[in-house]
Amino acid sequence: MLATTPKPPYYAVIFASTRTEGDNGYSAMADRMMELAKNQPGFLGVDTARSEIGITVSYWQDLKSIELWRQHSEHQAAKEKGKTNWYKNYRLRIAKVEQEY
Amino acid sequence: MLATTPKPPYYAVIFASTRTEGDNGYSAMADRMMELAKNQPGFLGVDTARSEIGITVSYWQDLKSIELWRQHSEHQAAKEKGKTNWYKNYRLRIAKVEQEY
């Protein structure tokens, strides 16, 4: 159930968020984004959990694959909707994974 | 509610886990570790969420502050108990945060 990734180095995109009330199409979008991301070049895996806040960490081969995913049109549309409809607050961090145990 | 961190670079420790059944003292330990971590030198913040899996991302000034926390005796005891009692599976990643939005 946990993402299995290759030997570092590779990259992690850490997305932490607080949600607005109600689903408002959020779950369907999240499932769709997961499906799309998995087919992106350089995608290595993803871990996601939500309780008071949500954390999704996706793993990528390099910065170029993160940039390609960032530019994906359907992903961009979802992000716009996220900013206005789904998220109260969020932070996105891009980090280079150096060690894994 | 989301961790607020300084301008990158800094470090993230990404801990993803699946739990065994029942609490078995886990919540009390988790609260205590959070309290201890917050008082460690170089600690910058933490985000945590749990649903099917748990993800805790703690943020640190540098690798040295992570190493000091790793060596903390009470933290080491908790890790040992975690391996035998609380976690079915876990992965720990140390990553250098390069960008934040």
N, CA and C atoms of all chains as a GROMACS GRO file, in nm:
protein
  606
    1MET      N    1   0.082  -0.122   0.000
    1MET     CA    2   0.000   0.000   0.000
    1MET      C    3   0.085   0.127   0.000
    2LEU      N    4   0.208   0.116   0.047
    2LEU     CA    5   0.297   0.233   0.044
    2LEU      C    6   0.371   0.235  -0.089
    3ALA      N    7   0.396   0.356  -0.137
    3ALA     CA    8   0.469   0.371  -0.263
    3ALA      C    9   0.606   0.306  -0.253
    4THR      N   10   0.645   0.239  -0.360
    4THR     CA   11   0.777   0.178  -0.368
    4THR      C   12   0.856   0.256  -0.473
    5THR      N   13   0.968   0.308  -0.431
    5THR     CA   14   1.044   0.397  -0.519
    5THR      C   15   1.184   0.342  -0.540
    6PRO      N   16   1.251   0.383  -0.648
    6PRO     CA   17   1.387   0.336  -0.674
    6PRO      C   18   1.486   0.399  -0.576
    7LYS      N   19   1.609   0.360  -0.584
    7LYS     CA   20   1.718   0.414  -0.504
    7LYS      C   21   1.729   0.565  -0.530
    8PRO      N   22   1.739   0.648  -0.424
    8PRO     CA   23   1.757   0.792  -0.446
    8PRO      C   24   1.888   0.819  -0.522
    9PRO      N   25   1.902   0.937  -0.584
    9PRO     CA   26   1.812   1.051  -0.576
    9PRO      C   27   1.695   1.045  -0.676
   10TYR      N   28   1.584   1.102  -0.631
   10TYR     CA   29   1.468   1.130  -0.715
   10TYR      C   30   1.395   1.244  -0.646
   11TYR      N   31   1.281   1.287  -0.698
   11TYR     CA   32   1.213   1.404  -0.640
   11TYR      C   33   1.079   1.370  -0.576
   12ALA      N   34   1.043   1.450  -0.476
   12ALA     CA   35   0.912   1.438  -0.411
   12ALA      C   36   0.838   1.571  -0.423
   13VAL      N   37   0.711   1.564  -0.457
   13VAL     CA   38   0.624   1.682  -0.452
   13VAL      C   39   0.533   1.662  -0.332
   14ILE      N   40   0.550   1.748  -0.231
   14ILE     CA   41   0.474   1.736  -0.107
   14ILE      C   42   0.362   1.839  -0.110
   15PHE      N   43   0.238   1.790  -0.115
   15PHE     CA   44   0.123   1.879  -0.123
   15PHE      C   45   0.041   1.863   0.005
   16ALA      N   46   0.036   1.969   0.085
   16ALA     CA   47  -0.041   1.968   0.211
   16ALA      C   48  -0.156   2.067   0.195
   17SER      N   49  -0.276   2.027   0.240
   17SER     CA   50  -0.392   2.115   0.217
   17SER      C   51  -0.497   2.101   0.325
   18THR      N   52  -0.576   2.206   0.341
   18THR     CA   53  -0.698   2.197   0.420
   18THR      C   54  -0.814   2.219   0.322
   19ARG      N   55  -0.922   2.142   0.342
   19ARG     CA   56  -1.034   2.142   0.249
   19ARG      C   57  -1.148   2.235   0.293
   20THR      N   58  -1.225   2.278   0.195
   20THR     CA   59  -1.352   2.345   0.224
   20THR      C   60  -1.455   2.237   0.260
   21GLU      N   61  -1.572   2.277   0.309
   21GLU     CA   62  -1.677   2.181   0.345
   21GLU      C   63  -1.736   2.118   0.219
   22GLY      N   64  -1.778   1.990   0.230
   22GLY     CA   65  -1.850   1.923   0.121
   22GLY      C   66  -1.757   1.872   0.012
   23ASP      N   67  -1.807   1.780  -0.070
   23ASP     CA   68  -1.722   1.718  -0.171
   23ASP      C   69  -1.710   1.807  -0.296
   24ASN      N   70  -1.822   1.856  -0.346
   24ASN     CA   71  -1.823   1.947  -0.462
   24ASN      C   72  -1.743   1.896  -0.582
   25GLY      N   73  -1.744   1.765  -0.601
   25GLY     CA   74  -1.672   1.708  -0.716
   25GLY      C   75  -1.525   1.682  -0.689
   26TYR      N   76  -1.484   1.702  -0.566
   26TYR     CA   77  -1.342   1.687  -0.532
   26TYR      C   78  -1.291   1.544  -0.549
   27SER      N   79  -1.364   1.446  -0.497
   27SER     CA   80  -1.318   1.306  -0.500
   27SER      C   81  -1.300   1.257  -0.643
   28ALA      N   82  -1.396   1.289  -0.729
   28ALA     CA   83  -1.386   1.247  -0.869
   28ALA      C   84  -1.262   1.309  -0.934
   29MET      N   85  -1.239   1.437  -0.905
   29MET     CA   86  -1.120   1.504  -0.959
   29MET      C   87  -0.993   1.439  -0.907
   30ALA      N   88  -0.990   1.410  -0.776
   30ALA     CA   89  -0.870   1.351  -0.716
   30ALA      C   90  -0.838   1.215  -0.779
   31ASP      N   91  -0.943   1.133  -0.800
   31ASP     CA   92  -0.924   1.003  -0.864
   31ASP      C   93  -0.870   1.020  -1.006
   32ARG      N   94  -0.928   1.115  -1.076
   32ARG     CA   95  -0.887   1.139  -1.215
   32ARG      C   96  -0.740   1.186  -1.221
   33MET      N   97  -0.702   1.276  -1.130
   33MET     CA   98  -0.564   1.327  -1.128
   33MET      C   99  -0.467   1.213  -1.098
   34MET      N  100  -0.506   1.125  -1.006
   34MET     CA  101  -0.421   1.011  -0.970
   34MET      C  102  -0.398   0.922  -1.094
   35GLU      N  103  -0.507   0.898  -1.167
   35GLU     CA  104  -0.500   0.815  -1.288
   35GLU      C  105  -0.410   0.880  -1.394
   36LEU      N  106  -0.426   1.010  -1.411
   36LEU     CA  107  -0.344   1.083  -1.510
   36LEU      C  108  -0.197   1.085  -1.469
   37ALA      N  109  -0.171   1.114  -1.342
   37ALA     CA  110  -0.033   1.124  -1.294
   37ALA      C  111   0.041   0.993  -1.316
   38LYS      N  112  -0.029   0.882  -1.288
   38LYS     CA  113   0.033   0.750  -1.300
   38LYS      C  114   0.080   0.720  -1.442
   39ASN      N  115   0.020   0.787  -1.539
   39ASN     CA  116   0.060   0.766  -1.678
   39ASN      C  117   0.159   0.870  -1.729
   40GLN      N  118   0.200   0.960  -1.642
   40GLN     CA  119   0.296   1.064  -1.683
   40GLN      C  120   0.438   1.004  -1.688
   41PRO      N  121   0.520   1.052  -1.782
   41PRO     CA  122   0.660   1.007  -1.784
   41PRO      C  123   0.731   1.049  -1.656
   42GLY      N  124   0.809   0.961  -1.600
   42GLY     CA  125   0.888   0.993  -1.481
   42GLY      C  126   0.814   0.978  -1.350
   43PHE      N  127   0.685   0.940  -1.354
   43PHE     CA  128   0.609   0.918  -1.230
   43PHE      C  129   0.659   0.791  -1.162
   44LEU      N  130   0.689   0.799  -1.033
   44LEU     CA  131   0.744   0.684  -0.960
   44LEU      C  132   0.648   0.625  -0.857
   45GLY      N  133   0.553   0.706  -0.809
   45GLY     CA  134   0.462   0.655  -0.707
   45GLY      C  135   0.398   0.768  -0.630
   46VAL      N  136   0.302   0.734  -0.544
   46VAL     CA  137   0.233   0.837  -0.466
   46VAL      C  138   0.183   0.779  -0.334
   47ASP      N  139   0.189   0.859  -0.229
   47ASP     CA  140   0.130   0.826  -0.099
   47ASP      C  141   0.033   0.938  -0.065
   48THR      N  142  -0.084   0.903  -0.014
   48THR     CA  143  -0.181   1.007   0.019
   48THR      C  144  -0.260   0.970   0.144
   49ALA      N  145  -0.287   1.070   0.227
   49ALA     CA  146  -0.363   1.050   0.352
   49ALA      C  147  -0.438   1.179   0.381
   50ARG      N  148  -0.557   1.164   0.443
   50ARG     CA  149  -0.632   1.284   0.483
   50ARG      C  150  -0.701   1.261   0.615
   51SER      N  151  -0.680   1.349   0.711
   51SER     CA  152  -0.761   1.352   0.833
   51SER      C  153  -0.794   1.500   0.857
   52GLU      N  154  -0.735   1.566   0.955
   52GLU     CA  155  -0.764   1.710   0.969
   52GLU      C  156  -0.710   1.789   0.850
   53ILE      N  157  -0.593   1.749   0.805
   53ILE     CA  158  -0.537   1.806   0.682
   53ILE      C  159  -0.512   1.691   0.584
   54GLY      N  160  -0.487   1.723   0.460
   54GLY     CA  161  -0.452   1.621   0.361
   54GLY      C  162  -0.306   1.635   0.323
   55ILE      N  163  -0.240   1.524   0.303
   55ILE     CA  164  -0.102   1.526   0.253
   55ILE      C  165  -0.093   1.426   0.138
   56THR      N  166  -0.048   1.472   0.024
   56THR     CA  167  -0.019   1.384  -0.088
   56THR      C  168   0.126   1.405  -0.126
   57VAL      N  169   0.202   1.297  -0.124
   57VAL     CA  170   0.342   1.305  -0.167
   57VAL      C  171   0.355   1.221  -0.293
   58SER      N  172   0.388   1.285  -0.405
   58SER     CA  173   0.413   1.209  -0.528
   58SER      C  174   0.562   1.210  -0.556
   59TYR      N  175   0.608   1.100  -0.616
   59TYR     CA  176   0.751   1.082  -0.639
   59TYR      C  177   0.777   1.081  -0.789
   60TRP      N  178   0.885   1.149  -0.828
   60TRP     CA  179   0.916   1.171  -0.970
   60TRP      C  180   1.064   1.151  -0.996
   61GLN      N  181   1.090   1.109  -1.118
   61GLN     CA  182   1.229   1.081  -1.158
   61GLN      C  183   1.318   1.204  -1.148
   62ASP      N  184   1.267   1.317  -1.196
   62ASP     CA  185   1.349   1.438  -1.201
   62ASP      C  186   1.260   1.562  -1.209
   63LEU      N  187   1.322   1.679  -1.209
   63LEU     CA  188   1.246   1.805  -1.214
   63LEU      C  189   1.171   1.819  -1.345
   64LYS      N  190   1.228   1.762  -1.453
   64LYS     CA  191   1.162   1.773  -1.583
   64LYS      C  192   1.027   1.702  -1.583
   65SER      N  193   1.020   1.585  -1.522
   65SER     CA  194   0.893   1.512  -1.519
   65SER      C  195   0.790   1.587  -1.433
   66ILE      N  196   0.835   1.654  -1.328
   66ILE     CA  197   0.743   1.736  -1.246
   66ILE      C  198   0.691   1.854  -1.327
   67GLU      N  199   0.779   1.914  -1.404
   67GLU     CA  200   0.741   2.029  -1.488
   67GLU      C  201   0.640   1.986  -1.595
   68LEU      N  202   0.660   1.870  -1.655
   68LEU     CA  203   0.566   1.819  -1.757
   68LEU      C  204   0.428   1.796  -1.695
   69TRP      N  205   0.424   1.742  -1.575
   69TRP     CA  206   0.298   1.717  -1.506
   69TRP      C  207   0.231   1.851  -1.470
   70ARG      N  208   0.311   1.947  -1.427
   70ARG     CA  209   0.260   2.080  -1.394
   70ARG      C  210   0.192   2.143  -1.516
   71GLN      N  211   0.248   2.115  -1.635
   71GLN     CA  212   0.195   2.178  -1.757
   71GLN      C  213   0.075   2.103  -1.817
   72HIS      N  214   0.045   1.984  -1.767
   72HIS     CA  215  -0.065   1.905  -1.822
   72HIS      C  216  -0.195   1.985  -1.812
   73SER      N  217  -0.266   1.997  -1.924
   73SER     CA  218  -0.380   2.090  -1.929
   73SER      C  219  -0.491   2.053  -1.830
   74GLU      N  220  -0.523   1.924  -1.822
   74GLU     CA  221  -0.631   1.882  -1.731
   74GLU      C  222  -0.589   1.904  -1.585
   75HIS      N  223  -0.461   1.887  -1.558
   75HIS     CA  224  -0.408   1.911  -1.425
   75HIS      C  225  -0.414   2.060  -1.392
   76GLN      N  226  -0.382   2.142  -1.488
   76GLN     CA  227  -0.389   2.288  -1.467
   76GLN      C  228  -0.531   2.333  -1.438
   77ALA      N  229  -0.627   2.277  -1.511
   77ALA     CA  230  -0.769   2.312  -1.488
   77ALA      C  231  -0.812   2.270  -1.347
   78ALA      N  232  -0.766   2.150  -1.305
   78ALA     CA  233  -0.801   2.102  -1.170
   78ALA      C  234  -0.739   2.194  -1.064
   79LYS      N  235  -0.619   2.240  -1.088
   79LYS     CA  236  -0.554   2.329  -0.991
   79LYS      C  237  -0.630   2.460  -0.977
   80GLU      N  238  -0.676   2.514  -1.089
   80GLU     CA  239  -0.754   2.638  -1.083
   80GLU      C  240  -0.880   2.618  -1.000
   81LYS      N  241  -0.948   2.505  -1.025
   81LYS     CA  242  -1.070   2.476  -0.951
   81LYS      C  243  -1.039   2.450  -0.803
   82GLY      N  244  -0.925   2.390  -0.779
   82GLY     CA  245  -0.881   2.365  -0.641
   82GLY      C  246  -0.866   2.496  -0.564
   83LYS      N  247  -0.802   2.592  -0.628
   83LYS     CA  248  -0.778   2.721  -0.562
   83LYS      C  249  -0.908   2.792  -0.527
   84THR      N  250  -1.007   2.783  -0.614
   84THR     CA  251  -1.132   2.857  -0.592
   84THR      C  252  -1.236   2.776  -0.514
   85ASN      N  253  -1.239   2.641  -0.533
   85ASN     CA  254  -1.350   2.562  -0.477
   85ASN      C  255  -1.314   2.467  -0.363
   86TRP      N  256  -1.201   2.400  -0.375
   86TRP     CA  257  -1.179   2.283  -0.290
   86TRP      C  258  -1.087   2.307  -0.170
   87TYR      N  259  -0.992   2.395  -0.188
   87TYR     CA  260  -0.892   2.412  -0.082
   87TYR      C  261  -0.912   2.542  -0.006
   88LYS      N  262  -0.906   2.530   0.126
   88LYS     CA  263  -0.907   2.648   0.210
   88LYS      C  264  -0.767   2.708   0.207
   89ASN      N  265  -0.670   2.618   0.211
   89ASN     CA  266  -0.529   2.658   0.221
   89ASN      C  267  -0.445   2.542   0.168
   90TYR      N  268  -0.334   2.570   0.109
   90TYR     CA  269  -0.244   2.461   0.067
   90TYR      C  270  -0.101   2.510   0.056
   91ARG      N  271  -0.010   2.414   0.062
   91ARG     CA  272   0.132   2.441   0.039
   91ARG      C  273   0.190   2.329  -0.046
   92LEU      N  274   0.271   2.369  -0.141
   92LEU     CA  275   0.333   2.274  -0.232
   92LEU      C  276   0.484   2.288  -0.218
   93ARG      N  277   0.550   2.176  -0.193
   93ARG     CA  278   0.696   2.179  -0.181
   93ARG      C  279   0.759   2.079  -0.277
   94ILE      N  280   0.866   2.120  -0.340
   94ILE     CA  281   0.940   2.029  -0.428
   94ILE      C  282   1.074   2.000  -0.362
   95ALA      N  283   1.100   1.871  -0.342
   95ALA     CA  284   1.217   1.832  -0.263
   95ALA      C  285   1.291   1.717  -0.330
   96LYS      N  286   1.421   1.720  -0.318
   96LYS     CA  287   1.506   1.614  -0.373
   96LYS      C  288   1.530   1.507  -0.266
   97VAL      N  289   1.481   1.387  -0.292
   97VAL     CA  290   1.499   1.279  -0.194
   97VAL      C  291   1.643   1.229  -0.202
   98GLU      N  292   1.711   1.235  -0.089
   98GLU     CA  293   1.854   1.199  -0.085
   98GLU      C  294   1.876   1.064  -0.020
   99GLN      N  295   1.789   1.027   0.076
   99GLN     CA  296   1.805   0.900   0.148
   99GLN      C  297   1.668   0.835   0.168
  100GLU      N  298   1.667   0.703   0.167
  100GLU     CA  299   1.543   0.630   0.195
  100GLU      C  300   1.573   0.507   0.279
  101TYR      N  301   1.489   0.484   0.380
  101TYR     CA  302   1.505   0.367   0.467
  101TYR      C  303   1.378   0.281   0.466
  102MET      N  304  -0.322   2.584   1.034
  102MET     CA  305  -0.311   2.441   1.064
  102MET      C  306  -0.198   2.374   0.984
  103LEU      N  307  -0.162   2.434   0.871
  103LEU     CA  308  -0.051   2.377   0.793
  103LEU      C  309   0.080   2.435   0.843
  104ALA      N  310   0.184   2.355   0.838
  104ALA     CA  311   0.316   2.402   0.882
  104ALA      C  312   0.360   2.522   0.798
  105THR      N  313   0.418   2.619   0.867
  105THR     CA  314   0.471   2.737   0.800
  105THR      C  315   0.622   2.729   0.811
  106THR      N  316   0.689   2.730   0.699
  106THR     CA  317   0.833   2.709   0.696
  106THR      C  318   0.903   2.828   0.632
  107PRO      N  319   1.033   2.846   0.662
  107PRO     CA  320   1.107   2.958   0.602
  107PRO      C  321   1.134   2.932   0.454
  108LYS      N  322   1.193   3.028   0.391
  108LYS     CA  323   1.231   3.017   0.250
  108LYS      C  324   1.327   2.897   0.233
  109PRO      N  325   1.306   2.813   0.130
  109PRO     CA  326   1.400   2.703   0.108
  109PRO      C  327   1.540   2.759   0.074
  110PRO      N  328   1.644   2.675   0.087
  110PRO     CA  329   1.642   2.533   0.118
  110PRO      C  330   1.634   2.501   0.267
  111TYR      N  331   1.567   2.389   0.295
  111TYR     CA  332   1.566   2.326   0.427
  111TYR      C  333   1.533   2.179   0.401
  112TYR      N  334   1.518   2.099   0.504
  112TYR     CA  335   1.499   1.955   0.483
  112TYR      C  336   1.361   1.907   0.527
  113ALA      N  337   1.314   1.802   0.461
  113ALA     CA  338   1.189   1.736   0.499
  113ALA      C  339   1.217   1.590   0.529
  114VAL      N  340   1.160   1.540   0.638
  114VAL     CA  341   1.163   1.396   0.667
  114VAL      C  342   1.022   1.346   0.641
  115ILE      N  343   1.009   1.261   0.540
  115ILE     CA  344   0.879   1.210   0.498
  115ILE      C  345   0.863   1.068   0.552
  116PHE      N  346   0.769   1.052   0.646
  116PHE     CA  347   0.749   0.922   0.708
  116PHE      C  348   0.611   0.870   0.668
  117ALA      N  349   0.608   0.761   0.592
  117ALA     CA  350   0.480   0.700   0.548
  117ALA      C  351   0.470   0.564   0.613
  118SER      N  352   0.351   0.531   0.666
  118SER     CA  353   0.339   0.405   0.739
  118SER      C  354   0.199   0.345   0.730
  119THR      N  355   0.194   0.214   0.749
  119THR     CA  356   0.066   0.146   0.771
  119THR      C  357   0.071   0.091   0.914
  120ARG      N  358  -0.044   0.099   0.985
  120ARG     CA  359  -0.051   0.063   1.126
  120ARG      C  360  -0.102  -0.079   1.147
  121THR      N  361  -0.063  -0.134   1.261
  121THR     CA  362  -0.124  -0.258   1.308
  121THR      C  363  -0.262  -0.223   1.368
  122GLU      N  364  -0.344  -0.324   1.399
  122GLU     CA  365  -0.476  -0.299   1.461
  122GLU      C  366  -0.462  -0.247   1.604
  123GLY      N  367  -0.554  -0.162   1.647
  123GLY     CA  368  -0.558  -0.118   1.787
  123GLY      C  369  -0.459  -0.007   1.816
  124ASP      N  370  -0.479   0.061   1.927
  124ASP     CA  371  -0.392   0.175   1.959
  124ASP      C  372  -0.263   0.129   2.026
  125ASN      N  373  -0.274   0.044   2.129
  125ASN     CA  374  -0.157  -0.011   2.198
  125ASN      C  375  -0.056   0.096   2.243
  126GLY      N  376  -0.108   0.211   2.285
  126GLY     CA  377  -0.019   0.317   2.334
  126GLY      C  378   0.040   0.404   2.225
  127TYR      N  379  -0.006   0.383   2.102
  127TYR     CA  380   0.050   0.458   1.989
  127TYR      C  381   0.022   0.608   1.997
  128SER      N  382  -0.104   0.646   2.024
  128SER     CA  383  -0.142   0.788   2.025
  128SER      C  384  -0.064   0.867   2.128
  129ALA      N  385  -0.048   0.809   2.247
  129ALA     CA  386   0.027   0.877   2.353
  129ALA      C  387   0.172   0.897   2.309
  130MET      N  388   0.231   0.795   2.247
  130MET     CA  389   0.368   0.806   2.199
  130MET      C  390   0.378   0.913   2.091
  131ALA      N  391   0.282   0.913   1.998
  131ALA     CA  392   0.285   1.009   1.887
  131ALA      C  393   0.278   1.152   1.939
  132ASP      N  394   0.190   1.175   2.038
  132ASP     CA  395   0.179   1.308   2.099
  132ASP      C  396   0.311   1.348   2.166
  133ARG      N  397   0.369   1.252   2.238
  133ARG     CA  398   0.493   1.279   2.310
  133ARG      C  399   0.608   1.309   2.211
  134MET      N  400   0.614   1.233   2.101
  134MET     CA  401   0.720   1.256   2.001
  134MET      C  402   0.704   1.394   1.937
  135MET      N  403   0.578   1.433   1.913
  135MET     CA  404   0.550   1.565   1.855
  135MET      C  405   0.601   1.675   1.948
  136GLU      N  406   0.571   1.658   2.077
  136GLU     CA  407   0.612   1.755   2.178
  136GLU      C  408   0.766   1.764   2.186
  137LEU      N  409   0.832   1.648   2.184
  137LEU     CA  410   0.978   1.646   2.190
  137LEU      C  411   1.040   1.707   2.064
  138ALA      N  412   0.987   1.669   1.948
  138ALA     CA  413   1.043   1.718   1.821
  138ALA      C  414   1.038   1.870   1.815
  139LYS      N  415   0.924   1.926   1.861
  139LYS     CA  416   0.905   2.071   1.857
  139LYS      C  417   1.010   2.146   1.937
  140ASN      N  418   1.070   2.079   2.034
  140ASN     CA  419   1.173   2.143   2.116
  140ASN      C  420   1.315   2.112   2.070
  141GLN      N  421   1.327   2.038   1.961
  141GLN     CA  422   1.460   2.005   1.910
  141GLN      C  423   1.519   2.125   1.835
  142PRO      N  424   1.652   2.144   1.842
  142PRO     CA  425   1.714   2.250   1.762
  142PRO      C  426   1.695   2.222   1.612
  143GLY      N  427   1.661   2.326   1.538
  143GLY     CA  428   1.648   2.311   1.393
  143GLY      C  429   1.512   2.263   1.346
  144PHE      N  430   1.420   2.235   1.442
  144PHE     CA  431   1.284   2.192   1.403
  144PHE      C  432   1.208   2.311   1.344
  145LEU      N  433   1.147   2.294   1.227
  145LEU     CA  434   1.077   2.404   1.161
  145LEU      C  435   0.925   2.389   1.159
  146GLY      N  436   0.877   2.264   1.165
  146GLY     CA  437   0.732   2.244   1.159
  146GLY      C  438   0.700   2.101   1.122
  147VAL      N  439   0.571   2.067   1.126
  147VAL     CA  440   0.530   1.930   1.093
  147VAL      C  441   0.388   1.930   1.039
  148ASP      N  442   0.363   1.843   0.942
  148ASP     CA  443   0.228   1.818   0.891
  148ASP      C  444   0.203   1.669   0.906
  149THR      N  445   0.084   1.632   0.951
  149THR     CA  446   0.055   1.490   0.968
  149THR      C  447  -0.089   1.459   0.933
  150ALA      N  448  -0.112   1.344   0.869
  150ALA     CA  449  -0.246   1.300   0.831
  150ALA      C  450  -0.248   1.149   0.831
  151ARG      N  451  -0.364   1.093   0.865
  151ARG     CA  452  -0.376   0.946   0.860
  151ARG      C  453  -0.514   0.906   0.812
  152SER      N  454  -0.520   0.823   0.708
  152SER     CA  455  -0.646   0.756   0.670
  152SER      C  456  -0.608   0.610   0.647
  153GLU      N  457  -0.605   0.562   0.521
  153GLU     CA  458  -0.561   0.423   0.502
  153GLU      C  459  -0.415   0.406   0.541
  154ILE      N  460  -0.336   0.505   0.506
  154ILE     CA  461  -0.197   0.507   0.551
  154ILE      C  462  -0.175   0.635   0.630
  155GLY      N  463  -0.064   0.645   0.698
  155GLY     CA  464  -0.029   0.768   0.768
  155GLY      C  465   0.090   0.833   0.700
  156ILE      N  466   0.087   0.966   0.695
  156ILE     CA  467   0.202   1.040   0.643
  156ILE      C  468   0.233   1.152   0.742
  157THR      N  469   0.357   1.156   0.789
  157THR     CA  470   0.403   1.268   0.871
  157THR      C  471   0.524   1.328   0.801
  158VAL      N  472   0.514   1.457   0.772
  158VAL     CA  473   0.629   1.526   0.713
  158VAL      C  474   0.677   1.628   0.814
  159SER      N  475   0.800   1.611   0.862
  159SER     CA  476   0.857   1.712   0.952
  159SER      C  477   0.964   1.789   0.876
  160TYR      N  478   0.978   1.916   0.913
  160TYR     CA  479   1.068   2.005   0.842
  160TYR      C  480   1.180   2.048   0.935
  161TRP      N  481   1.302   2.050   0.882
  161TRP     CA  482   1.421   2.073   0.962
  161TRP      C  483   1.516   2.167   0.890
  162GLN      N  484   1.591   2.242   0.971
  162GLN     CA  485   1.684   2.339   0.917
  162GLN      C  486   1.793   2.275   0.830
  163ASP      N  487   1.846   2.163   0.876
  163ASP     CA  488   1.956   2.101   0.803
  163ASP      C  489   1.968   1.954   0.842
  164LEU      N  490   2.062   1.884   0.779
  164LEU     CA  491   2.080   1.741   0.807
  164LEU      C  492   2.128   1.718   0.949
  165LYS      N  493   2.202   1.814   1.003
  165LYS     CA  494   2.253   1.798   1.138
  165LYS      C  495   2.138   1.794   1.240
  166SER      N  496   2.039   1.880   1.223
  166SER     CA  497   1.926   1.879   1.318
  166SER      C  498   1.845   1.749   1.306
  167ILE      N  499   1.838   1.692   1.185
  167ILE     CA  500   1.770   1.562   1.168
  167ILE      C  501   1.848   1.452   1.239
  168GLU      N  502   1.979   1.459   1.224
  168GLU     CA  503   2.067   1.359   1.289
  168GLU      C  504   2.054   1.366   1.441
  169LEU      N  505   2.048   1.487   1.497
  169LEU     CA  506   2.033   1.503   1.642
  169LEU      C  507   1.900   1.445   1.691
  170TRP      N  508   1.795   1.467   1.615
  170TRP     CA  509   1.664   1.413   1.649
  170TRP      C  510   1.665   1.260   1.638
  171ARG      N  511   1.732   1.209   1.537
  171ARG     CA  512   1.745   1.065   1.519
  171ARG      C  513   1.813   1.002   1.641
  172GLN      N  514   1.908   1.074   1.700
  172GLN     CA  515   1.986   1.021   1.812
  172GLN      C  516   1.918   1.039   1.948
  173HIS      N  517   1.810   1.115   1.955
  173HIS     CA  518   1.741   1.140   2.081
  173HIS      C  519   1.698   1.006   2.141
  174SER      N  520   1.733   0.984   2.268
  174SER     CA  521   1.714   0.850   2.326
  174SER      C  522   1.566   0.808   2.332
  175GLU      N  523   1.480   0.901   2.370
  175GLU     CA  524   1.338   0.867   2.380
  175GLU      C  525   1.279   0.839   2.240
  176HIS      N  526   1.328   0.913   2.142
  176HIS     CA  527   1.286   0.892   2.004
  176HIS      C  528   1.333   0.754   1.955
  177GLN      N  529   1.454   0.718   1.990
  177GLN     CA  530   1.507   0.587   1.950
  177GLN      C  531   1.426   0.474   2.011
  178ALA      N  532   1.387   0.491   2.139
  178ALA     CA  533   1.306   0.388   2.207
  178ALA      C  534   1.170   0.375   2.137
  179ALA      N  535   1.111   0.490   2.100
  179ALA     CA  536   0.981   0.489   2.032
  179ALA      C  537   0.993   0.420   1.896
  180LYS      N  538   1.104   0.444   1.827
  180LYS     CA  539   1.123   0.380   1.696
  180LYS      C  540   1.131   0.228   1.709
  181GLU      N  541   1.201   0.183   1.811
  181GLU     CA  542   1.212   0.038   1.832
  181GLU      C  543   1.074  -0.024   1.856
  182LYS      N  544   0.995   0.045   1.942
  182LYS     CA  545   0.861  -0.004   1.971
  182LYS      C  546   0.773   0.004   1.846
  183GLY      N  547   0.795   0.107   1.766
  183GLY     CA  548   0.722   0.122   1.641
  183GLY      C  549   0.743   0.003   1.549
  184LYS      N  550   0.870  -0.036   1.536
  184LYS     CA  551   0.904  -0.147   1.446
  184LYS      C  552   0.837  -0.277   1.489
  185THR      N  553   0.830  -0.300   1.623
  185THR     CA  554   0.778  -0.429   1.670
  185THR      C  555   0.627  -0.426   1.695
  186ASN      N  556   0.572  -0.309   1.739
  186ASN     CA  557   0.431  -0.306   1.784
  186ASN      C  558   0.333  -0.231   1.695
  187TRP      N  559   0.375  -0.116   1.643
  187TRP     CA  560   0.276  -0.022   1.588
  187TRP      C  561   0.265  -0.020   1.436
  188TYR      N  562   0.377  -0.047   1.371
  188TYR     CA  563   0.376  -0.032   1.224
  188TYR      C  564   0.380  -0.168   1.155
  189LYS      N  565   0.291  -0.181   1.056
  189LYS     CA  566   0.294  -0.300   0.972
  189LYS      C  567   0.408  -0.282   0.872
  190ASN      N  568   0.420  -0.157   0.826
  190ASN     CA  569   0.516  -0.126   0.721
  190ASN      C  570   0.545   0.024   0.727
  191TYR      N  571   0.663   0.064   0.694
  191TYR     CA  572   0.690   0.208   0.688
  191TYR      C  573   0.806   0.240   0.596
  192ARG      N  574   0.809   0.363   0.551
  192ARG     CA  575   0.921   0.414   0.473
  192ARG      C  576   0.956   0.552   0.520
  193LEU      N  577   1.084   0.577   0.531
  193LEU     CA  578   1.134   0.707   0.575
  193LEU      C  579   1.221   0.764   0.465
  194ARG      N  580   1.191   0.888   0.427
  194ARG     CA  581   1.271   0.953   0.322
  194ARG      C  582   1.322   1.088   0.373
  195ILE      N  583   1.445   1.118   0.344
  195ILE     CA  584   1.502   1.247   0.379
  195ILE      C  585   1.524   1.324   0.250
  196ALA      N  586   1.465   1.443   0.243
  196ALA     CA  587   1.465   1.518   0.117
  196ALA      C  588   1.496   1.665   0.141
  197LYS      N  589   1.568   1.723   0.046
  197LYS     CA  590   1.603   1.865   0.054
  197LYS      C  591   1.497   1.947  -0.019
  198VAL      N  592   1.424   2.031   0.054
  198VAL     CA  593   1.320   2.113  -0.008
  198VAL      C  594   1.387   2.226  -0.086
  199GLU      N  595   1.358   2.231  -0.215
  199GLU     CA  596   1.422   2.331  -0.302
  199GLU      C  597   1.328   2.445  -0.338
  200GLN      N  598   1.197   2.414  -0.345
  200GLN     CA  599   1.100   2.516  -0.384
  200GLN      C  600   0.975   2.502  -0.299
  201GLU      N  601   0.910   2.614  -0.272
  201GLU     CA  602   0.783   2.611  -0.197
  201GLU      C  603   0.688   2.715  -0.255
  202TYR      N  604   0.560   2.674  -0.270
  202TYR     CA  605   0.458   2.765  -0.323
  202TYR      C  606   0.343   2.777  -0.225
   0.00000   0.00000   0.00000
